[in-house]
Amino acid sequence: MNSSATATLPGTSSIPSTSEDNYIQINSYNAKTQEIKGSFQLTLANARISRSSDVLPDTLRLRNGRFHTRIIEYKGRDGG
């Protein structure tokens, strides 16, 4: 699943690099235990650099990322 959503790091303005293969992949989901496992790859570039430029200074590359977590229903601040 590819995404064109923007991402922001604290104190910066970053955008996903369109020249990179950014993805989040769900490898397994267990509905009974609400466990989800997957992998991801993401490249974020400083938004102050022209998008037409081939240079990507201040670039954050997350490669071979993996996650394994349980989905918990959010009940809001009031608990209801």
RODO-2510 file (C-alpha; in nm, 4 decimals, decimal comma):
residues 80
     n   res          X          Y          Z
     1     m     0,0000     0,0000     0,0000
     2     n     0,1596     0,3272    -0,1084
     3     s     0,0689     0,6514     0,0624
     4     s     0,0993     1,0142    -0,0426
     5     a     0,0250     1,1493     0,3050
     6     t     0,2627     1,4027     0,4507
     7     a     0,4570     1,3376     0,7680
     8     t     0,6067     1,5843     1,0114
     9     l     0,8970     1,5362     1,2483
    10     p     0,9003     1,7571     1,5615
    11     g     1,0353     2,1014     1,4777
    12     t     1,0588     2,0297     1,1048
    13     s     0,8482     2,0070     0,7948
    14     s     0,9126     1,6868     0,6022
    15     i     0,7477     1,5221     0,3057
    16     p     0,7653     1,1655     0,1735
    17     s     1,0050     1,1396    -0,1177
    18     t     0,8155     1,0564    -0,4363
    19     s     1,1301     0,9113    -0,5947
    20     e     1,1497     0,6362    -0,3281
    21     d     0,9412     0,3239    -0,2706
    22     n     0,7434     0,4130     0,0447
    23     y     0,5072     0,1478     0,1775
    24     i     0,3326    -0,0127     0,4742
    25     q     0,2631    -0,3826     0,4278
    26     i     0,0359    -0,5896     0,6536
    27     n     0,1820    -0,9415     0,6667
    28     s    -0,0624    -1,0937     0,9140
    29     y    -0,3639    -1,0037     1,1250
    30     n    -0,5240    -1,2187     1,3946
    31     a    -0,8812    -1,1025     1,4543
    32     k    -0,9140    -1,3090     1,7734
    33     t    -0,6066    -1,1605     1,9488
    34     q    -0,6130    -0,8284     1,7556
    35     e    -0,2430    -0,8750     1,6732
    36     i    -0,1032    -0,7246     1,3571
    37     k     0,2404    -0,7750     1,1997
    38     g     0,3949    -0,6043     0,9040
    39     s     0,6812    -0,4183     0,7448
    40     f     0,7437    -0,0683     0,6158
    41     q     0,9839     0,1533     0,4272
    42     l     0,9775     0,5324     0,4259
    43     t     1,1972     0,8183     0,3061
    44     l     1,1269     1,1701     0,4354
    45     a     1,2958     1,4779     0,2903
    46     n     1,3200     1,8300     0,4271
    47     a     1,0244     2,0218     0,2803
    48     r     1,2336     2,3368     0,2370
    49     i     1,4232     2,1792    -0,0536
    50     s     1,2674     2,2200    -0,3979
    51     r     1,0730     1,9071    -0,5018
    52     s     1,2206     1,9409    -0,8531
    53     s     1,5721     1,9034    -0,7155
    54     d     1,7453     1,5628    -0,7319
    55     v     1,9361     1,6492    -0,4130
    56     l     1,7828     1,5307    -0,0851
    57     p     1,9766     1,6895     0,2016
    58     d     1,8403     1,6298     0,5505
    59     t     1,6821     1,3026     0,4444
    60     l     1,5570     1,0385     0,6859
    61     r     1,5475     0,6859     0,5439
    62     l     1,3712     0,4084     0,7351
    63     r     1,4531     0,0720     0,5739
    64     n     1,3529    -0,2862     0,6555
    65     g     1,1156    -0,1607     0,9241
    66     r     0,8991    -0,4155     1,1020
    67     f     0,6158    -0,3893     1,3498
    68     h     0,4232    -0,6325     1,5700
    69     t     0,1559    -0,4931     1,7957
    70     r    -0,1899    -0,5459     1,9343
    71     i    -0,4748    -0,3164     1,8337
    72     i    -0,6455    -0,1652     2,1368
    73     e    -0,9775     0,0141     2,1131
    74     y    -0,9397     0,3806     2,2084
    75     k    -1,2201     0,4826     2,4442
    76     g    -1,1408     0,8522     2,4520
    77     r    -1,0235     1,0718     2,7346
    78     d    -1,3391     1,0201     2,9348
    79     g    -1,3067     0,6407     2,9159
    80     g    -1,6392     0,5954     2,7418
***
